[in-house]
Amino acid sequence: MPVSALEFLRRCQIFVNEDWQHADRDPSLPDQGFERLFRVDCTLRFGARGWRISQPREMSLGLGLETASGVLHEIDLVAQHPEVTAILELKNRAAFPPGKNDVIVFHAKLLDYFCLNPALLLKEICPVFLSAAPLEATGLAACLGLGINPVAPGLRPLPVLVDNARRMAVELERGLPVPPDVQDAFAEFCPHSNQVSLALEGTWFSNRYGYSSETTIIVKAVPAIESIALAEEYRRLNSDCSRLLCDFKAVKGTCRR
């Protein structure tokens, strides 16, 4: 995954888990201003760094494109970079958590654009389901099975989870004096995160879909995954990662003092 995509995903996670938790809500809007505030945040942080952020109620995928069905779909946010196109579904629905149908409809919208516009797949596609509320179990499973990055409270997208593990490994290599019990927990965390990464490798858009010609896309069939079980493991990995990060940060803070 390009560094630009990883940076964008990390910002998504920080916005949901930190910024939105302290943001002023707008009771006049169904989503309390979740989508509007995120768009403003993206424009301010990425607008001057080679990204182009879509306008509200964006149709035609922000590129003036038609669909194979002939029906345009509203996409909540499209963030375009020379290396990657991030396409986002945003939900702030506290009454009932987003489920599998929400994810599948989002995925179908993307395929409707790809089937008429194969050139979209010449660039890395980074689909993101961004929710201010926790995802329902089958909603998370659908994200994992369809190669969509889930971002919700306490939930990091997989590339961020893997990058956090890499950063902690670098700290250990540099000699950070982490207690033995934390080192043991990290040693247990790594193989589990690797197993989940390998299980999901075939689901990524760049692995499953590809450009063949101006009129043809490639769709690669991949073995079925145990998405419900993986979703449970994914939540556990995120909880373990949060605890480990707190432990590593505590040690670094002590070292600085």
N, C-alpha and C positions, 0 to 999 in steps of 0.2 A: 504494500500500500504506500502511495506517495506520502512524503512527510506532510505536505499540505493537507491531505485528507485526514491524517492522524491529528494534526493540530485542530482541524475543524471539529472532529469528533470529540476531542478533549474539551473544547469550548462548549459543546452541547451538554456534556456531562456536568461541567461546572455550573452552567446556567441553571439546569434543572435542580441540582443538589444544593446549590449555594445561593446564587443570585435571586432566583424566583422565590425562594423561601422567605426572603426579606423584602420583596418588591411590593409596592402598593397595588392593590387589586382595583380593577375597574368594574363595579357592579352593573354598569350599563351594558356590558358585553357578555355574551354567553360563556366565553372562555376566560372572562375576567382580565382580558388584555394580554393573555399568555403569548399568543402569536405576534401581536404588535410589538411587545417588548423584546421578544427574541429577534424579530427582524431588525429593530433599531440596534440591538446589541451587535448583530452580525454586520450591519452596515458600518457601524463605528469601528469595529475591531478588524474587519477584513476588507472593507471597501477600498482602503488605500494600499492594499497588499496584493493586488492582482485579482481579487475576487469581484464578481458582479452579482449583486443580490437582487432577487426578483421583487416586483411590486406586489401589493396585496391583491388577493383574488386572481392570481396569475393563471391564465389559460395558455394553451399552446406551449407549455413547458418553458415559457420565457424566451422561446426561440422562434415564435411564429410558426410552429409545426402543427400539422394535422394528425389525426389518428387513423388507424386501420378501420375502426368502427365508424368513422365519420362524425363521432361525437366528441367534443372537447371536454377535458376533465380539469377541474380546478385543483391545482397543486398548491399546498400551503406555502412552501418556500423552495426556491431553486437557487443554489449558490454555485456559480460557475467560476472555475479556475482553469488556466491553461492545461493543468495536469488531470483535473478531476471535475466531475459534475456531481454535486451533492443534491439529492432530491429528498425533501422531508414532508412527512405527515406529522402535524402537531395536534395534540389532544390535551385538553384540560377538562376532564369530565369526572368530577369527584363522586357523583351519584352512583355510577357503575363503571368499573375499570374497563379499559379497552380490551376487546377479546379478539378471537381468531378472525371473525368476519371483517373487523376493521383493518386488520393486517392484510387479509387476502384481497380486499377491495383496493387497497393501496397498491399492492403488487400487480393487480390486473390493470390498473391505470397505466403503470409503467410499461407493461408489455404491449398495451394498445399503442403507445407511442413508438416503442422499439420496432414493432412489426411493420410500420410504415416508414420508419426513419432509421435504417440500420447504421448509418454513420454515427449515431449517438454512441454506439458501442466501440468506436475507435478510441474513446477516452475512458478512463476509469470512472465507473458509476458507483456512487456511494449512497445507497438508499438508507434513510434513517427514520425510525418511528420514535418520535420524541413525545413523551407523555409526562404531564405534571403529576399524575397519579400512578400508583403501581399498576403494572400490567397484570391482567388476568392470566392464569396459568397457561391456557391454550393460546392466548395472544402472544405470550413470550415464546412458546414452542413454535408457533407459526413464523415468528420473526427469525428464529434460528434455522428452521427448516427451509425458509425461502431466501436466506442470505441477506436479510434486512437487519441493520444495526439497531438493537433496542436500547433506548436511553430513558430511564425513569428514576425516581428516587431510590438510591441505593443500588442502582444498576448501571454498570459501565458497559459501553460497547466493547466487544472482544478485542479489537486492536489496542484500545486503551488499557484493558486489563493485562494484555501481554506486555505492553510497553512499561507498565508499572512494575511488572515482575523483572523485566530487563534492568530497569533503573535500580531496583533493590539489589539485584545481583552485582551491579557495578559498585554500589556502596560497600558491599561485603568484600569485593575484590580489593577495594581501596583501604580496607582495614577498619571499617566502622565497627566499634566494639559492641556488637549486638549480643544480648544475653543468649546463652545456649538454648533456652527453651524457645526463644523467638527464631533462632537459626534452625531449630528442628521443625518448627511450624512452617518456615519458608521452604525448607527442603521437602516437606510433604506437599506444600502448595504447588510447587513447580511441575511435578509430573502430572498432577491432575489438570492443571491449566493446559499443559501440552496435549493431553489426551482429548480435551474438549476442542482445542484448536484443530487437531488432526481430523476429528470427527466432522467438523464443520467446514473443512477446507474446500470440499467440492461444492458447497452451497453458495459460495461467494459469486456475485454477478460476473466478475472478471473470469471466473472458472466455468460458470454454467452457460453464459451467453457470450456470443462473439460476432464480429462482423465478417461476412463472407464476400458480399458485393453490395452494390447500391440497391439491389432488390432482394437480398437474401441475408437472413441472420442464422447463426448456428445456435442450437440449443442442445447442450450436452446432458444426457441422462446420467444421473449419479445414483449410487446405492441409497436406499431409504435409510433414514437415521431414526433413532429412538428419541424423537424430539421432546416428548413429555419428560422422560427421565433426564435428558440433557438439560432441559430448562430448570429442573430441580437442582442439578449439579451446578449449573451456571449461577443460580442464586447463592448457593453455598460458597462458590469461588469468590463472588463479589463480596460477601460478608467477610471471608477470610482475608481478602486483599485489603479491605478497609481496616481491619484490626492490625495487619502487618504494617501498613503504611503509618498508622498511628504509633506503633512501637518504634519503627525506624525513625520517624520524625522526633519522637521523644528522646531517643539516644543522640540524634544530631543536635537537638537543642541543648542537651546537657554538655555535649562536647564543646559547643560554642561558648558556653558560660565558663 
